[in-house]
Amino acid sequence: MGAAIAELGYLSNPIARSMSTGQTGAIGVVILDIRNPHFTAIVKGASRVAVTRGYDLLFVDTGESQEPERKLLETLSRRVDGLIVSSRLPEESIAWLAELGKPVIFFGRLGRLGIHSVGTDGYRAAFMLGRHLLELGHRDVAYVGFRAARWNQERLRGLNDALAEAGLAARTFEVDAPNAQAGERIASKVLLAPQRPDAVVAYNDLVALGLMSEASTLGVRIPDDVSIAGFDNIEFGRYASPALTTVDMHSERMGEVAMQRLFEAIAGDLTQPFDEILEPRLVPRASTRRRNA
């Protein structure tokens, strides 16, 4: 039989396989912005596991938009055996994901909604950054957040809980997008405030890098005048000048774990919704330093 297949040049037909097994041999991966290295790393991790199972990935980039997501997910679910989803949809609008008829792994803590989820502890990540800044002598700390993100609030809560140990709370600012350009746009408001903060924690590394880039234009020295830190540990942060202090959220590992759990769900081995939470890792670098007395 093997020789006959070789002679005929047989190739696997995914449509025929779907008809005979009821499976498509494909996984849908829905991410918010492929330009964000955090999501690129998630895809890389997920792809590494899928390849070992002989599965193809269908990627969808929602471009940080909530509007088309439900229709898009419903359409995609008919073409795949399961979905891995990162979404800006509010929690009250997500319950229908469990009704798609396909296994779904979501990024974020959604086990209570009946949806399997994988994530990294954002509260713990921000708490570690807050402690780090306190140990460096910083007392006036600002948080530049992105309110539309599901994990924004837990990061702010973690930061404030750390600062509360010294009787402090973060000043808050908001960007209109989770990217470097938004960090640049808000830089003057944050760094040229009448009372400039000692340190700034940004919603993610991209926002932090935007702040740092614009700081040089504004004549603000990082970290001499202001310490800056972010989240995600994207590769670009290592090569910034100064190198960016961050928290490693294990983006690739999140993708790997999500894909492993999705295959378990496809096989029917996951019966109860779960939240699998990875432990973050503080990565101190030169963008934060001890506050001058």
Buried (B, 14 or more C-beta within 10 A) or exposed (E): EEEEEEEEEEEEEEEEEBEEEEBBBBBBBBBBBBEBBBBBBBBBBBBEBBEEEEBEBBBBBBEBEEEEBBEBBBEBBEEBBBBBBBBBBEEEEBEEBBEBEBBBBBBBBBBEBBBBBBBBBBBBBBBBBBBBBBEBBBBBBBBBBBEBBBBBEBBBBBBBBBBEEBEBBBBEBBBEBBBBBBBBBBBBEBBEEEEBBBBBBBBBBBBBBBBBBBBEEBEBEBBEBBBBBBBBBBEEBEEBEBBBBBBBBBBBBBBBBBBBBBBBBBEEEBEEBBBBBBEBBBBBBBBBBEBEE
